[in-house]
């Protein structure tokens, strides 16, 4: 569960707008995709909007700096105070590098799994078949009950016509 401070991550290019996949598709550098390459992630974070200052001052932080601190806080699992203390007085470059490294490290297993599955279409097909069979098994009792309540079990041997025409 997300803590209240991280319930909303803001866009890297506009910290007044919530980070969103749809905006990320039209505005390069707005969002980070789960399977983005490390280079793309680093580029987006190093070009994140901050302010004209040079070092992290949490008490006077701009929305962009606050957003980077929030991302670091959430992915590191550290408390806000500890994150702020770790970066206070450090340059924005240090903060951005640390956030980028942490995001890349956090997303790497997801990206690797995606790449592995993408390279094996037959494995994806097997997952789809297995998942659909599991879904069928889970849904069967409910479907049987619905058919029973609708009186369809008694007439299940009578096929429904495919069309109204007599020609087929």
C-alpha positions as CSV (number, residue, x, y, z in Angstrom):
1,X,0.0,0.0,0.0
2,X,1.3,3.5,-0.8
3,X,1.8,5.9,1.9
4,X,-0.2,9.2,1.6
5,X,3.0,11.1,0.5
6,X,3.3,8.9,-2.5
7,X,-0.3,8.4,-3.5
8,X,0.4,10.8,-6.4
9,X,3.7,11.0,-8.4
10,X,3.9,14.1,-10.5
11,X,5.1,14.4,-14.0
12,X,8.9,14.9,-14.5
13,X,8.4,17.6,-17.0
14,X,5.6,19.3,-15.2
15,X,5.4,18.7,-11.4
16,X,2.0,20.4,-11.3
17,X,0.4,17.5,-13.4
18,X,0.1,14.0,-12.2
19,X,2.4,11.5,-13.9
20,X,0.3,9.6,-16.4
21,X,0.9,7.0,-19.1
22,X,-1.3,8.8,-21.6
23,X,0.5,12.1,-21.1
24,X,3.8,10.2,-21.3
25,X,2.9,8.9,-24.7
26,X,2.6,12.5,-26.1
27,X,5.1,14.3,-23.9
28,X,8.6,12.8,-23.9
29,X,10.2,13.0,-20.4
30,X,6.8,13.3,-18.6
31,X,6.5,9.7,-17.3
32,X,8.6,6.6,-16.8
33,X,7.4,3.4,-18.3
34,X,7.8,0.1,-16.4
35,X,9.8,-1.4,-19.3
36,X,11.7,1.7,-20.4
37,X,15.4,1.2,-20.9
38,X,17.9,2.5,-18.3
39,X,19.0,5.2,-20.7
40,X,15.5,6.5,-21.2
41,X,14.8,6.5,-17.5
42,X,18.1,8.3,-16.7
43,X,17.4,10.9,-19.4
44,X,13.9,11.6,-18.2
45,X,15.0,12.0,-14.6
46,X,18.1,14.0,-15.3
47,X,16.0,16.4,-17.3
48,X,13.2,16.6,-14.7
49,X,12.0,20.1,-13.9
50,X,13.3,21.4,-10.6
51,X,14.0,25.1,-10.1
52,X,16.8,27.7,-10.6
53,X,18.5,26.6,-7.3
54,X,21.5,24.4,-7.1
55,X,21.1,22.4,-4.0
56,X,18.4,20.5,-2.1
57,X,16.7,22.6,0.6
58,X,13.7,20.6,1.7
59,X,12.1,23.5,3.6
60,X,12.1,25.6,0.4
61,X,11.9,22.8,-2.2
62,X,10.1,23.4,-5.5
63,X,7.4,21.0,-6.6
64,X,9.9,19.3,-8.9
65,X,12.5,18.7,-6.2
66,X,9.7,17.5,-3.8
67,X,8.6,15.1,-6.5
68,X,12.1,13.6,-6.9
69,X,12.4,13.3,-3.1
70,X,9.0,11.5,-3.0
71,X,10.0,9.1,-5.7
72,X,13.2,8.3,-3.8
73,X,11.3,7.9,-0.5
74,X,8.8,5.5,-2.0
75,X,11.2,3.3,-3.8
76,X,13.8,3.2,-1.0
77,X,11.3,2.6,1.7
78,X,13.0,5.2,3.8
79,X,11.1,7.9,5.8
80,X,10.7,11.4,4.4
81,X,13.0,12.9,7.1
82,X,15.8,10.4,6.4
83,X,15.6,11.1,2.6
84,X,15.6,14.8,3.1
85,X,18.6,14.6,5.5
86,X,20.5,12.4,3.0
87,X,20.2,15.0,0.3
88,X,20.1,18.4,2.1
89,X,22.8,20.7,0.8
90,X,23.6,18.3,-2.1
91,X,23.3,19.4,-5.7
92,X,20.4,18.6,-7.9
93,X,22.6,16.4,-10.0
94,X,23.4,14.2,-7.0
95,X,19.7,13.9,-6.2
96,X,18.7,13.1,-9.9
97,X,21.5,10.5,-10.2
98,X,20.4,8.8,-7.0
99,X,16.7,8.8,-8.1
100,X,17.6,7.5,-11.5
101,X,19.8,4.7,-10.1
102,X,17.0,3.7,-7.7
103,X,14.3,3.7,-10.4
104,X,16.5,1.7,-12.8
105,X,17.3,-0.9,-10.1
106,X,13.7,-1.1,-9.0
107,X,12.3,-1.6,-12.5
108,X,15.1,-3.9,-13.8
109,X,13.4,-7.2,-12.8
110,X,10.1,-6.1,-14.5
111,X,11.9,-5.0,-17.6
112,X,14.0,-8.3,-17.7
113,X,10.9,-10.4,-17.3
114,X,9.2,-8.5,-20.1
115,X,12.2,-8.9,-22.4
116,X,12.5,-12.6,-21.6
117,X,8.8,-13.2,-22.3
118,X,8.9,-11.1,-25.5
119,X,11.7,-13.2,-26.8
120,X,9.7,-16.4,-26.3
121,X,6.3,-16.0,-28.0
122,X,5.5,-19.7,-27.4
123,X,5.9,-19.1,-23.7
124,X,3.4,-16.3,-23.9
125,X,1.0,-18.5,-25.7
126,X,1.4,-21.2,-23.1
127,X,0.7,-18.6,-20.3
128,X,-2.5,-17.5,-22.2
129,X,-3.7,-21.0,-22.6
130,X,-3.0,-22.0,-19.0
131,X,-4.6,-18.8,-17.6
132,X,-7.7,-19.2,-19.8
133,X,-8.1,-22.8,-18.5
134,X,-7.8,-21.6,-14.9
135,X,-10.3,-18.9,-15.5
136,X,-12.7,-21.4,-17.1
137,X,-12.4,-23.7,-14.0
138,X,-13.0,-20.8,-11.6
139,X,-16.0,-19.5,-13.6
140,X,-17.6,-22.9,-14.2
141,X,-19.5,-23.2,-10.9
142,X,-20.9,-19.7,-11.3
143,X,-21.8,-20.2,-14.9
144,X,-23.6,-23.5,-14.1
145,X,-25.5,-21.8,-11.3
146,X,-26.6,-19.0,-13.7
147,X,-27.7,-21.6,-16.3
148,X,-29.6,-23.5,-13.7
149,X,-31.4,-20.3,-12.5
150,X,-32.3,-19.4,-16.0
151,X,-33.6,-22.8,-16.8
152,X,-31.0,-23.4,-19.5
153,X,-29.7,-26.8,-18.1
154,X,-32.9,-28.6,-19.1
155,X,-32.8,-27.3,-22.6
156,X,-29.1,-27.4,-23.1
157,X,-29.5,-30.3,-25.7
158,X,-31.5,-28.0,-28.0
159,X,-29.2,-25.8,-30.1
160,X,-30.0,-22.2,-30.5
161,X,-30.6,-21.1,-34.2
162,X,-27.6,-19.2,-35.7
163,X,-29.8,-17.0,-37.8
164,X,-33.4,-16.2,-38.6
165,X,-33.2,-17.2,-42.2
166,X,-34.2,-20.7,-43.4
167,X,-31.2,-20.9,-45.7
168,X,-28.7,-20.9,-42.8
